[in-house]
Amino acid sequence: MRLKERIAVITGAGSGIGRASALLFAAEGAFVALVDRDSAGMQETIKAIRDAKGEGWEHLGDVGDGDFAKASVAEIVSRHGRLDVLMTAAGWSCGGTVVTTDPADWDAVFRTHVGGTWLWSRVAVPQMQRQGRGSIITLASQLAIAGGRNNSAYIAAKGAIISLTKTMAVDFATDGIRVNAIAPGAIDTPMLRRSFARHADPEAAREASRNRHAMKRFGKAEEIAEAALHLASDASSFTTGTVMAVDGGWLAA
């Protein structure tokens, strides 16, 4: 087991990439603290973990709430004495250009993505410094590197996450803390399906996105989870400050 007896926190664990990562981390021996505002989704994730004889617990709340982040990590450390892995997978997308995006939606996207990455890292890092080791895995996007249409808040937030990941990696490298980002392509998750539904012709948008990948298919959440497992485990002990593209050849095409 690659994460035996490790303590991992995964935000956005109620669905998609967060859920797939939580299931895989638990199967690899980690105790997984699930974080999400979707109670029903989180219950489904924890049931799946326990049905597979894994271990985990739920923390229900808004990842952009600093007090919630602080209290949750304090409880986890109090119970387990350590925190080995933080994965910030919570996300939300609203669509729109800089002209058409409502300011409240822009703020909400940044609160979830950038705030959710910063606030949870802010409370996890001191514990990892005390331990002398830890791994933080952030979720970027291939769109933050390549650009994209009609999704300005989401793409800008993912670009900020890449910059934040790199600066945290440099800031805490000598503390034994590794910080890396995954840049997925289009992954078949509820959020992706909701994004296609915003288009006038959802099926045409879906096919255009699928065909943009060199592999001519969407990724699976489980494929991103495998990349996250690598970054969480000792197999990536000399890897920090990187952006791992798992994008079906989007950036290469």
C-alpha positions as CSV (number, residue, x, y, z in Angstrom):
1,M,0.0,0.0,0.0
2,R,1.5,3.3,-1.1
3,L,-0.2,5.5,1.5
4,K,-0.3,3.1,4.5
5,E,-1.1,4.9,7.7
6,R,-1.0,8.4,6.0
7,I,-3.5,11.0,6.9
8,A,-4.9,12.8,3.8
9,V,-7.4,15.7,3.4
10,I,-9.2,16.0,0.1
11,T,-11.5,18.9,-0.6
12,G,-14.3,18.5,-3.1
13,A,-14.5,14.8,-2.1
14,G,-18.3,14.6,-2.8
15,S,-17.9,13.9,-6.5
16,G,-15.7,13.8,-9.5
17,I,-11.9,13.9,-9.2
18,G,-12.1,14.5,-5.4
19,R,-14.3,11.4,-4.9
20,A,-12.1,9.2,-7.1
21,S,-9.0,10.3,-5.3
22,A,-10.5,9.7,-1.9
23,L,-11.5,6.2,-2.9
24,L,-8.0,5.4,-4.3
25,F,-6.2,7.0,-1.4
26,A,-8.3,5.0,1.1
27,A,-7.7,1.8,-0.9
28,E,-3.9,2.5,-0.7
29,G,-4.1,2.6,3.1
30,A,-4.7,6.3,3.9
31,F,-7.2,7.7,6.4
32,V,-9.1,10.2,4.3
33,A,-10.7,13.3,5.7
34,L,-13.4,14.3,3.2
35,V,-14.3,17.9,2.7
36,D,-17.3,19.2,0.7
37,R,-20.4,21.3,1.0
38,D,-22.5,18.6,-0.7
39,S,-23.7,16.4,2.2
40,A,-25.4,13.8,0.0
41,G,-22.3,13.5,-2.3
42,M,-20.0,13.2,0.7
43,Q,-22.2,10.5,2.3
44,E,-21.9,8.5,-1.0
45,T,-18.2,8.8,-1.0
46,I,-17.7,7.8,2.7
47,K,-20.1,4.8,2.2
48,A,-18.0,3.6,-0.8
49,I,-14.8,4.0,1.2
50,R,-16.2,2.0,4.2
51,D,-17.8,-0.6,2.0
52,A,-14.3,-1.3,0.7
53,K,-13.0,-1.5,4.2
54,G,-11.3,1.9,4.1
55,E,-11.2,4.6,6.7
56,G,-12.4,8.2,6.5
57,W,-14.5,10.9,8.0
58,E,-16.6,13.8,6.7
59,H,-16.2,17.6,7.2
60,L,-19.2,19.5,5.8
61,G,-18.6,23.1,4.9
62,D,-17.5,25.8,2.4
63,V,-13.8,25.4,1.4
64,G,-13.6,29.2,1.1
65,D,-14.3,29.7,4.8
66,G,-11.0,30.1,6.7
67,D,-12.5,29.3,10.1
68,F,-13.9,26.1,8.7
69,A,-10.5,25.1,7.3
70,K,-8.7,25.9,10.5
71,A,-11.2,24.0,12.7
72,S,-11.2,21.0,10.4
73,V,-7.4,20.6,10.2
74,A,-7.2,21.2,14.0
75,E,-9.6,18.3,14.6
76,I,-7.8,16.0,12.2
77,V,-4.5,16.7,13.8
78,S,-6.0,16.3,17.3
79,R,-7.4,12.9,16.3
80,H,-4.5,11.6,14.3
81,G,-1.4,13.5,15.4
82,R,-0.4,14.4,11.8
83,L,-1.4,15.5,8.3
84,D,0.6,14.0,5.5
85,V,-1.4,14.9,2.3
86,L,-3.6,17.8,1.3
87,M,-5.4,17.7,-2.0
88,T,-7.4,20.7,-3.0
89,A,-9.9,19.4,-5.6
90,A,-13.0,21.5,-4.8
91,G,-14.1,23.4,-7.9
92,W,-16.9,25.4,-9.5
93,S,-17.4,26.9,-13.0
94,C,-19.9,29.6,-14.1
95,G,-18.9,30.3,-17.7
96,G,-18.7,33.7,-19.3
97,T,-16.3,36.3,-20.7
98,V,-14.9,39.1,-18.6
99,V,-17.8,41.2,-19.9
100,T,-20.6,38.7,-19.3
101,T,-19.5,37.1,-16.0
102,D,-21.4,38.5,-13.0
103,P,-19.0,39.9,-10.4
104,A,-20.6,37.7,-7.7
105,D,-19.9,34.6,-9.8
106,W,-16.4,35.7,-10.4
107,D,-15.8,36.1,-6.7
108,A,-17.4,32.7,-6.0
109,V,-15.2,30.9,-8.5
110,F,-12.1,32.5,-7.0
111,R,-13.3,31.8,-3.4
112,T,-13.6,28.1,-4.2
113,H,-10.5,27.6,-6.3
114,V,-7.9,30.1,-5.2
115,G,-9.3,30.7,-1.7
116,G,-9.9,27.0,-1.2
117,T,-6.3,26.2,-2.1
118,W,-4.7,29.1,-0.1
119,L,-6.8,28.7,3.1
120,W,-6.3,24.9,3.4
121,S,-2.6,25.2,2.5
122,R,-2.3,28.0,5.1
123,V,-3.5,25.7,7.9
124,A,-1.8,22.5,6.6
125,V,1.7,23.9,6.1
126,P,2.5,24.6,9.8
127,Q,1.6,21.0,10.8
128,M,3.7,19.6,7.9
129,Q,6.6,21.9,8.9
130,R,6.4,20.4,12.4
131,Q,6.5,16.9,10.9
132,G,9.3,17.8,8.5
133,R,7.4,16.4,5.5
134,G,4.1,16.6,3.6
135,S,2.6,16.7,0.1
136,I,0.2,19.3,-1.2
137,I,-1.6,18.5,-4.5
138,T,-3.5,21.3,-6.2
139,L,-5.9,21.1,-9.2
140,A,-5.1,23.4,-12.1
141,S,-6.4,22.9,-15.7
142,Q,-4.9,22.5,-19.2
143,L,-7.0,25.6,-20.0
144,A,-4.8,27.7,-17.7
145,I,-1.9,26.9,-20.0
146,A,-3.6,26.8,-23.4
147,G,-6.4,29.3,-22.8
148,G,-10.0,28.8,-23.7
149,R,-13.3,30.5,-24.6
150,N,-16.1,31.8,-22.5
151,N,-14.8,30.6,-19.1
152,S,-12.7,33.5,-17.9
153,A,-13.2,33.2,-14.2
154,Y,-12.4,29.5,-14.1
155,I,-9.4,29.8,-16.3
156,A,-8.0,32.8,-14.5
157,A,-8.5,31.0,-11.1
158,K,-6.7,27.9,-12.4
159,G,-3.8,30.1,-13.6
160,A,-3.6,31.6,-10.2
161,I,-3.4,28.1,-8.7
162,I,-0.4,27.3,-10.9
163,S,1.4,30.4,-9.7
164,L,0.5,29.7,-6.1
165,T,1.7,26.1,-6.4
166,K,5.1,27.1,-7.7
167,T,5.7,29.8,-5.1
168,M,4.6,27.4,-2.2
169,A,6.9,24.8,-3.6
170,V,9.8,27.2,-3.4
171,D,8.8,28.6,0.0
172,F,8.6,25.3,1.7
173,A,11.0,23.0,-0.1
174,T,13.5,22.9,2.7
175,D,10.8,22.1,5.2
176,G,10.3,18.7,3.4
177,I,7.0,19.9,1.9
178,R,6.3,19.1,-1.7
179,V,3.7,21.1,-3.6
180,N,2.6,20.1,-7.1
181,A,-0.3,20.8,-9.4
182,I,-2.2,18.5,-11.8
183,A,-3.5,20.0,-15.0
184,P,-6.3,17.7,-16.2
185,G,-7.8,17.9,-19.6
186,A,-11.6,17.6,-19.9
187,I,-12.6,14.9,-17.4
188,D,-16.0,13.3,-17.4
189,T,-17.4,14.6,-14.2
190,P,-20.6,16.3,-13.1
191,M,-18.9,19.7,-13.4
192,L,-18.0,19.1,-17.0
193,R,-21.5,17.9,-17.9
194,R,-22.9,21.1,-16.3
195,S,-20.5,23.2,-18.4
196,F,-21.7,21.7,-21.6
197,A,-25.3,22.2,-20.6
198,R,-24.7,26.0,-20.6
199,H,-24.1,26.0,-24.4
200,A,-26.9,26.6,-26.9
201,D,-26.0,23.2,-28.5
202,P,-24.6,21.0,-25.6
203,E,-23.9,18.0,-27.8
204,A,-21.9,20.0,-30.3
205,A,-19.9,21.6,-27.5
206,R,-19.2,18.1,-26.1
207,E,-18.0,16.7,-29.4
208,A,-15.8,19.7,-30.1
209,S,-14.1,19.3,-26.6
210,R,-13.7,15.6,-27.0
211,N,-12.1,16.0,-30.4
212,R,-9.7,18.7,-29.2
213,H,-7.9,16.0,-27.2
214,A,-5.2,14.1,-29.2
215,M,-6.7,10.8,-27.8
216,K,-10.2,11.8,-28.9
217,R,-11.8,11.0,-25.6
218,F,-12.5,12.6,-22.2
219,G,-10.5,11.5,-19.2
220,K,-11.8,9.6,-16.3
221,A,-11.7,10.9,-12.7
222,E,-9.9,7.7,-11.8
223,E,-7.0,8.6,-14.2
224,I,-6.5,11.9,-12.4
225,A,-6.7,10.1,-9.1
226,E,-3.8,7.9,-10.2
227,A,-1.7,11.0,-10.9
228,A,-2.6,12.4,-7.5
229,L,-1.6,9.1,-5.8
230,H,1.8,9.4,-7.4
231,L,2.3,12.9,-6.1
232,A,1.0,11.9,-2.7
233,S,3.3,9.0,-2.3
234,D,7.1,8.6,-1.8
235,A,7.4,7.7,-5.5
236,S,7.5,11.4,-6.2
237,S,10.0,12.3,-3.4
238,F,12.1,14.5,-5.8
239,T,9.2,16.2,-7.4
240,T,8.0,19.7,-6.3
241,G,6.8,22.8,-8.1
242,T,5.7,20.9,-11.2
243,V,2.5,21.1,-13.2
244,M,1.6,17.6,-14.3
245,A,-0.6,17.6,-17.4
246,V,-2.9,14.7,-17.6
247,D,-4.8,15.9,-20.6
248,G,-5.1,13.2,-23.3
249,G,-2.7,15.2,-25.4
250,W,-4.7,18.5,-25.4
251,L,-1.6,20.6,-24.9
252,A,0.4,18.6,-27.5
253,A,-2.2,18.7,-30.2
